[in-house]
Amino acid sequence: MCTITLEFNQNNPLARRKLAALLATGLFVQKEMTVIEPTPEEVEAHREMREALLNHSRQTMSKIIARYL
C-alpha cells in the first residue's frame, strides 16, 4: 500500500470529474490528511535559517548590484 498526494484546482470542473472517476473505480480511497503543527523549536530553526539565507542573499546581491551602478 502507498499514499499518493494529488493537488488540483478545486474550482476546475474537469479536475473534479477526473478525481471522482478515479475514486469511483474503487482502486483508490480518499483519506483525511492530518496537519501536524511544527514545534516551537522547528519554528525557531526555520526563522534562523530564513534570516541566514536572506543575509547571504543581501551580501551577494549587493556586490552584483554595485558592479552595475
C-alpha positions as CSV (number, residue, x, y, z in Angstrom):
1,M,0.0,0.0,0.0
2,C,1.2,3.5,-0.8
3,T,0.0,7.0,-0.4
4,I,-0.5,9.3,-3.4
5,T,-0.9,13.0,-2.9
6,L,-2.8,14.9,-5.5
7,E,-3.0,18.7,-5.8
8,F,-5.5,20.2,-8.2
9,N,-7.6,23.3,-8.7
10,Q,-10.9,22.6,-6.9
11,N,-12.6,25.2,-9.0
12,N,-11.9,23.3,-12.2
13,P,-14.9,21.1,-13.1
14,L,-12.8,18.8,-15.3
15,A,-10.3,18.1,-12.4
16,R,-13.2,17.3,-10.1
17,R,-14.7,14.9,-12.6
18,K,-11.4,13.2,-13.2
19,L,-10.9,12.8,-9.4
20,A,-14.4,11.4,-9.0
21,A,-13.8,8.9,-11.8
22,L,-10.6,7.8,-10.1
23,L,-12.4,7.3,-6.8
24,A,-15.3,5.6,-8.5
25,T,-13.1,2.8,-9.8
26,G,-12.7,1.5,-6.3
27,L,-8.9,1.2,-6.8
28,F,-8.3,4.3,-4.7
29,V,-9.7,5.6,-1.5
30,Q,-9.6,9.1,-0.1
31,K,-8.3,9.6,3.4
32,E,-8.3,12.6,5.5
33,M,-5.0,14.4,6.0
34,T,-3.8,15.3,9.4
35,V,-1.9,18.5,9.8
36,I,1.0,18.4,12.1
37,E,1.8,21.7,13.7
38,P,5.5,22.5,14.0
39,T,7.1,22.6,17.4
40,P,8.4,25.9,18.7
41,E,12.0,24.6,18.1
42,E,11.2,23.9,14.5
43,V,9.6,27.3,14.0
44,E,12.7,29.0,15.6
45,A,15.1,26.9,13.4
46,H,13.1,27.8,10.3
47,R,13.3,31.5,11.3
48,E,17.0,31.3,11.8
49,M,17.6,29.6,8.5
50,R,15.4,32.1,6.7
51,E,17.4,35.0,8.3
52,A,20.7,33.4,7.4
53,L,19.6,32.9,3.7
54,L,18.3,36.5,3.5
55,N,21.6,37.9,4.9
56,H,23.6,35.8,2.4
57,S,21.4,37.0,-0.4
58,R,21.8,40.6,0.6
59,Q,25.6,40.3,0.7
60,T,25.8,38.5,-2.6
61,M,23.4,40.8,-4.4
62,S,24.9,44.0,-3.1
63,K,28.2,43.1,-4.9
64,I,26.4,42.3,-8.1
65,I,24.3,45.5,-7.9
66,A,27.3,47.7,-7.1
67,R,29.1,46.4,-10.2
68,Y,26.4,47.8,-12.4
69,L,25.9,51.2,-10.6
